[in-house]
Amino acid sequence: MLNNNDANQGERKASPENEERKEWTVQQWTDYAGAGFAYDFYAKLENKDLQGANFEGADLRSSKFDYANLEGANFRGANLEHCSFVGANVKGAIFDGATLSRTNCTQADFRDASLKDADLEEAEFVRANLVGTNLDGANLARTNLYLTKVEGQDKDDLRRRVCPHVRYTFGWD
């Protein structure tokens, strides 16, 4: 687990969204396996080139990966609840068994990524690209897939898994 007091690991400063929380900016790491943050910290990784980075088992709740290059990254078993991946490149990344509930993945590119057995409950994938993405066993309860590219996926199965009791338009029709 990371020691957030180590100055070599990143900068901390007051967050504009919530002055009680502090942001943690990574400088030049590629192996974050098992990283964890206290409840009053989050990782700010926006616009970073983290291609192939290892985040396996990391606790990165509420972190920001907006517009980051995370192609081929390993998020296996990571806690990414309430994170933001807006516009991120996560092609070929592995999220098997990860928690992405209530995560914003709007316009993110998940082509050929693996979300096997991931928890995506209430996640936002508006206008995202899930072409070739492995969603086997993923929890899609109340996941927003509006205008999401899902070629190669069983759309009827996705509808059933997202919200089995409510019918609404996904924008694929």
N, C-alpha and C positions, 0 to 999 in steps of 0.2 A: 504494500500500500504506500502511496506517495505521502511524503511529509510536506504539507503545504507551507511550512515555514522556511523551507530551503530556498534561498534567493536564486540559486542556479536553475531552479525548475521553472520559473516564470515570474511574471509581474502580477501584482495584485493591486487593484484600485477600486474605488467605489463604482458600482454599476449605475448607469443613468436610469435603468428601469426600476430599480429597487435599492435604495441606499443601504439597506440592512444587509444585502447580499454583496459579495465581492466577486469579481471576475478573476480568472486565472488564465493567463496567456502563455501558451507554450511557445518555446523558441525553436529548438532544432532536435526534437526527439522523433523516433520512429517506432519505439517499442513501449507501449503504454499498458501492457498486459497486467491485469490486476490493479490498475490505478483506481484510486478512490478519492472522493472529495467529501469533506464535512458538509453538513447541511447548509452552511452559510457561504459555500463556494460553488462556482460552476466554471467549466472550462470554456474559454472563448477561442474557438478555432476557426473563425470565419475567414474565408478567402485563403486558407492555408493549403499548401501542397503536401498532402499526407498520403500520397499514393503508396499502397502496400503496407501501411502502418498496422501495428498489432495492438488492438484494444480488447483482446480476449479477457472476459470476466471483469472488465473495468466498470466502476460505478460512476457514470457520467451524467446523472440526472440533471436536467435543465441546461445542459451545455448547448453551445451554438456552433454548428458546422455549416452555416449558410455559405453557399457558393464555394465550398472547399472541394479540392480534388482528393477523393477517398477511393479512387479506383483500386480494386483488388484488396482493400483493407479487410482486416479480420476483426469483427465485432462479436464473435461467437460467445454467447452467454452474458453479454454486457447488459447493464441496466441503462437504458437510454430514454427512460420515461420523461416526458415533457421536453424533449430536446427539439432542436430546429435544424432541419437539413434542407432548407429552402434553396432551390436551384443547385444543389450539390451534385457532383459527379460521383456516384457510388457503383459504377459499372463493375460487375464481377465481384463485388464485396460479399463477405459472408456474415450473415446476421443470424445463423442457426441458433435457436434457443434464446435469443435476445429479447429483452422487453423494450418495445417501442410504443407502448400505450400513450395516447394523447400527445404523440410526436407530430410535428408539422413537417411533412415531406413534399410540400407543394412544389411542383415543377422540377423535382429531383429526378435524376436519371439512374434508375435501378436495373437497367438492362443486364440480363444474365447474372443478376445477383441471387443469392440464396437466402430466403427468409423462412427456411424450414423450421417448423415448430416455434416460430417467433410469436410473441404477443403483440398484436397490432390493434388492440381494442381502442376505438375512438381516435385512431391516427388519421391524419389528413394527407391524402395522396392526390389532391386536386391537380389535374394536368401533369401528373408524373408519368414516367415511362417505366412500365413493368413488363415489357416484352422480353420473353425468355426467362423471367424470374421464377424461381422455385418457391411456391407458396404452400407446399405440402405440409399439412398439419398446423398451419398458422392460424391463430385466433384472429378472425376478421370482424368480430362483433362490432357493429356500428362504425366501421371504418369508412371514411369518405373517399370513394373512388371516382368522383365526378370528373368526367372528361379525361380519365386516365387511359393511357395506351395499354391495352391488355391482350394484344394479338398473341395467339398461341395458348391463352388461358381458356378454360371452360367457363364462359360467362354465366351460364345458368348456375353452376356450382358456386361461383363468386357471389351471385345474388343471394343464394340460400345462406351462405356462410356470413355475409355482411349483416343481414337483418332478416331473419327467417319469417318474421311476423308482419313486416311492413313492405309494401311495394313502392318503390320510387325510381326515378330515372337516373341512370348512371351517365347518360350522354353517349353511350355506345350505340343506342338504337337508331 
